[in-house]
Amino acid sequence: MLDNFIFSLSVALPIFLVMLSGFVLKKKNIIKQDFIQAANFIVFYIALPLKLFNSVSQSSVSDNFDLKFISFAILGTTVSVIIIYIYSKFVVDEKTKVGAFVHGTFRGNFVYVGFSLLENVTGAVGPLASLIVAFVVPVYNVLAVLILVLTNSENKSKNQTKNALKNIITNPFIIAVFLGIIASLIKFRLPIILQNTANYFDVLATPLALLTIGATFRVDKLFVDIKTAAAAAIFKLFINPGLAVMAALAFNLSNSEIFLIYILFGVPTSISSAIITAAMGGDESLAASIVMVTTLGSVFSLTLFVFLFRIFSII
């Protein structure tokens, strides 16, 4: 039992210690806003796309593509949004907050935090996790647009719909995965010099992503509509992944797939949810609060779930 607990801490806690380092360095003014912007650009447009490309291109897509699993992930994400919307009727007191609440409760930071957790447990991201990005991230964006448009009557929301949908097909993560699929199918390999360069960016992606998350953490956002944000965090970190894991067990998914499903549904809310919510006229303050509360709360939820998975020999 103690060994399982120590393992759980050793997997989950380092993720947050790197985030904490980013937060402390920002507070000490060692990391400045210019660095955060530059680091975000490097992670989003270079390092993580190369990491995804490497993962997919160096594997056999035909052997690793699992239609049942991908379908489960897409359908599960869609169903979770419906459940969260119903849940919001009981915990959100203002109609104008519903869009931000639903968006913040279903959209997880799968690529940044999820990949970190996956690497800590398995040693690698793996092609199936990378393929999920190609299919679930577009679903995230489509559902976000739909829920924010339907719950926001302002023209600002409607005017942003076209740009939001455009961002789906220009997302560098999605482009990287599809280029990786093509490279895998035609057996293309980068020249050794370029591959070694890409490998350096691959290694850089995860720690730099976590560092920038910590550097952008705002303590003051924790207390903006804390009651509603806490309700979102409880569902995002415990109820949603719990339901997803039970469904995965019912569908007889493998242990590795069950763990991947947990990561998909159980990681804290993505910062992009606050950005997109604000751009489409949603409640920006609540969206930011949900990001902060789920990020802080996931220290406990990730440790707990990893501990349970170890006890039941899922990982």
C-alpha positions in Angstrom: 0.0 0.0 0.0 2.8 2.4 1.0 4.7 1.6 -2.2 1.7 2.4 -4.3 1.2 5.7 -2.5 4.9 6.6 -3.0 4.6 5.7 -6.7 1.5 7.9 -7.1 3.3 10.9 -5.5 6.4 10.3 -7.6 4.2 10.4 -10.8 1.9 13.3 -10.0 3.9 15.6 -7.7 6.8 16.4 -10.1 4.4 17.8 -12.6 3.2 20.3 -10.1 6.7 21.0 -8.7 7.7 22.2 -12.2 4.5 24.3 -12.4 5.3 25.7 -8.9 8.8 26.5 -10.1 7.3 28.6 -12.9 5.0 30.4 -10.5 7.9 31.2 -8.1 10.2 32.3 -10.8 7.5 34.6 -12.1 6.9 36.0 -8.7 10.6 36.6 -8.3 10.5 38.4 -11.6 13.1 36.0 -13.0 10.6 34.9 -15.6 9.0 37.9 -17.3 6.0 38.3 -19.5 8.2 38.4 -22.7 9.7 35.0 -21.7 6.2 33.5 -21.2 5.0 34.7 -24.6 8.1 33.4 -26.3 7.9 30.0 -24.4 4.2 29.6 -25.3 5.0 30.2 -28.9 7.9 27.7 -28.9 5.8 25.0 -27.1 2.6 25.6 -29.2 4.1 26.0 -32.7 7.4 24.1 -32.5 8.2 21.7 -29.6 4.8 20.0 -29.0 4.0 19.7 -32.7 7.4 18.0 -33.2 6.8 15.7 -30.3 3.4 14.7 -31.8 5.0 14.2 -35.2 7.8 12.1 -33.8 5.3 9.9 -31.8 3.1 9.2 -34.8 5.6 9.1 -37.7 7.9 6.6 -35.9 5.1 4.2 -35.2 2.9 2.0 -37.4 -0.4 4.0 -37.7 -2.2 1.0 -39.2 -1.3 -1.2 -36.2 -1.9 1.5 -33.5 -5.2 3.0 -34.9 -8.0 1.7 -32.7 -11.4 2.7 -34.1 -13.2 1.4 -31.0 -11.1 3.5 -28.7 -11.1 6.6 -30.8 -14.9 6.4 -31.1 -15.2 5.9 -27.4 -13.1 9.0 -26.7 -15.1 11.2 -29.2 -18.5 9.9 -28.0 -17.5 10.1 -24.4 -16.4 13.7 -24.8 -19.7 14.6 -26.5 -21.8 12.8 -23.9 -19.9 14.5 -21.0 -20.8 17.9 -22.4 -24.5 17.0 -22.3 -24.1 15.7 -18.7 -22.2 18.8 -17.6 -24.8 21.1 -19.2 -27.5 19.3 -17.1 -25.3 19.5 -14.0 -24.9 23.2 -14.6 -28.6 23.7 -14.1 -28.2 22.7 -10.5 -25.0 24.6 -9.6 -24.8 27.7 -11.8 -27.0 30.6 -10.6 -26.7 32.9 -13.6 -27.5 32.0 -17.2 -24.6 34.1 -18.5 -22.1 31.8 -16.7 -23.3 28.6 -18.2 -21.1 28.7 -21.3 -17.9 29.3 -19.3 -18.9 26.7 -16.8 -19.6 23.9 -19.3 -16.5 24.8 -21.4 -14.2 24.9 -18.4 -15.6 21.6 -17.0 -15.2 19.4 -20.1 -12.1 20.8 -21.8 -9.0 19.2 -20.3 -5.3 20.1 -20.7 -4.6 16.7 -22.3 -1.5 17.7 -24.3 0.4 19.7 -21.7 -0.5 18.0 -18.4 -1.8 14.7 -19.8 1.3 14.0 -21.8 3.4 14.7 -18.7 1.5 12.3 -16.6 1.6 9.6 -19.3 5.4 10.0 -19.7 5.9 9.7 -16.0 3.9 6.4 -15.8 4.8 4.7 -19.1 8.0 6.5 -20.2 6.5 7.7 -23.5 3.5 9.4 -24.9 2.7 6.7 -27.4 1.1 6.9 -30.8 -2.5 6.2 -29.6 -2.3 9.3 -27.3 -1.0 11.4 -30.2 -3.8 10.1 -32.5 -6.4 11.2 -29.9 -5.2 14.8 -30.4 -6.1 14.6 -34.1 -9.6 13.5 -33.3 -10.5 14.9 -29.9 -9.0 18.4 -30.1 -11.3 19.3 -33.1 -14.2 17.9 -31.1 -13.2 20.1 -28.2 -13.3 23.2 -30.4 -16.5 22.3 -32.2 -18.3 21.6 -28.9 -16.9 24.8 -27.4 -18.2 26.9 -30.2 -21.6 25.3 -30.0 -22.0 25.6 -26.3 -20.7 29.2 -26.2 -22.9 30.3 -29.1 -26.0 28.6 -27.7 -25.5 30.1 -24.2 -24.5 33.6 -25.3 -26.9 35.8 -27.2 -24.4 38.6 -27.8 -23.3 39.3 -31.3 -19.7 39.1 -30.2 -20.1 35.3 -29.8 -21.7 34.8 -33.2 -19.1 37.0 -34.9 -16.3 34.9 -33.4 -17.7 31.6 -34.6 -16.1 31.7 -38.0 -12.6 32.4 -36.6 -13.0 29.7 -33.9 -13.9 27.1 -36.5 -11.0 28.2 -38.7 -8.6 27.6 -35.8 -9.7 24.0 -35.7 -8.1 23.2 -39.0 -5.0 25.4 -38.5 -4.2 24.0 -35.1 -0.5 23.0 -35.2 -1.1 19.9 -33.1 -3.6 18.6 -35.5 -1.5 19.4 -38.5 1.5 17.7 -36.9 -0.4 14.5 -36.2 -1.8 14.3 -39.7 1.7 14.9 -41.2 2.9 12.2 -38.9 0.2 9.8 -40.2 1.3 10.5 -43.7 5.0 10.0 -42.9 4.2 6.7 -41.1 2.1 5.4 -44.0 4.8 6.1 -46.7 7.6 5.1 -44.3 9.2 8.5 -44.4 12.0 9.3 -42.0 13.7 12.6 -41.4 17.4 12.8 -42.2 19.4 12.0 -39.1 20.5 15.6 -38.5 16.9 16.9 -38.6 15.7 14.0 -36.5 18.2 14.6 -33.8 17.2 18.3 -33.8 13.5 17.3 -33.6 14.3 15.0 -30.7 15.8 17.9 -28.7 12.6 19.9 -29.1 10.6 16.7 -28.2 12.5 16.6 -24.9 12.0 20.3 -24.3 8.3 20.4 -24.9 6.9 18.9 -21.6 9.0 20.8 -19.0 8.7 24.1 -20.9 4.9 23.7 -21.2 4.6 23.0 -17.4 6.9 25.9 -16.5 4.8 28.4 -18.5 1.5 27.0 -17.0 3.0 27.8 -13.6 4.2 31.2 -14.7 0.7 32.2 -15.8 -1.0 31.0 -12.6 -3.0 33.8 -11.0 -3.8 33.4 -7.3 -6.3 36.2 -7.4 -8.4 34.2 -10.0 -8.9 31.4 -7.4 -11.4 33.5 -5.5 -13.5 34.8 -8.4 -16.8 33.0 -8.1 -15.2 30.3 -6.0 -18.4 28.4 -5.3 -19.2 27.9 -9.0 -15.5 27.2 -9.9 -15.3 24.6 -7.1 -18.5 22.9 -8.4 -16.8 22.7 -11.9 -13.6 21.3 -10.3 -15.4 18.6 -8.5 -17.0 17.4 -11.7 -13.9 17.9 -13.8 -11.4 16.2 -11.5 -13.5 13.4 -9.9 -17.0 12.8 -11.3 -16.2 13.1 -15.0 -13.1 10.8 -15.0 -14.8 8.4 -12.6 -17.8 8.0 -15.0 -15.4 7.7 -18.0 -13.3 5.0 -16.4 -16.4 3.0 -15.4 -17.7 3.2 -19.0 -14.3 2.1 -20.2 -14.4 -0.9 -17.9 -17.9 -1.7 -19.2 -16.7 -1.6 -22.8 -13.8 -3.9 -21.9 -11.0 -1.5 -22.9 -7.5 -2.6 -22.1 -5.7 -1.3 -19.0 -3.5 1.0 -21.0 -6.6 2.4 -22.8 -8.4 2.8 -19.5 -5.6 4.9 -18.1 -5.5 7.0 -21.3 -9.2 7.6 -21.0 -8.7 8.7 -17.4 -6.0 11.2 -18.5 -8.3 12.5 -21.3 -11.2 13.2 -18.9 -9.4 13.8 -15.6 -6.6 16.3 -16.3 -7.2 20.0 -15.2 -8.9 22.5 -17.4 -6.9 23.8 -20.3 -5.9 27.5 -20.3 -7.2 27.7 -23.8 -10.8 27.3 -22.4 -10.5 30.7 -20.7 -9.0 32.3 -23.8 -11.7 31.0 -26.2 -14.5 31.7 -23.7 -13.3 35.3 -23.4 -13.0 35.7 -27.2 -16.5 34.5 -27.7 -18.1 36.7 -25.1 -18.4 34.2 -22.2 -17.7 34.9 -18.6 -14.0 35.4 -18.7 -13.5 35.7 -14.9 -15.3 32.4 -14.2 -13.4 30.6 -17.0 -10.1 31.8 -15.5 -11.1 30.8 -12.0 -12.0 27.2 -13.2 -8.6 26.9 -14.8 -6.9 27.9 -11.5 -9.0 25.8 -9.2 -8.8 22.6 -11.3 -5.0 23.0 -11.7 -4.6 23.3 -8.0 -7.1 20.6 -7.2 -5.5 18.2 -9.7 -2.5 17.8 -7.4 -4.8 15.7 -5.2 -7.0 14.1 -7.9 -4.2 12.8 -10.1 -2.4 11.3 -7.1 -5.6 9.7 -5.9 -6.5 8.1 -9.3 -2.9 6.9 -10.0 -3.0 5.4 -6.5 -6.2 3.5 -7.2 -5.0 2.4 -10.6 -1.9 0.9 -9.0 -4.0 -0.9 -6.4 -6.2 -2.4 -9.1 -3.2 -3.2 -11.3 -4.3 -1.0 -14.2 -0.9 0.6 -14.3 
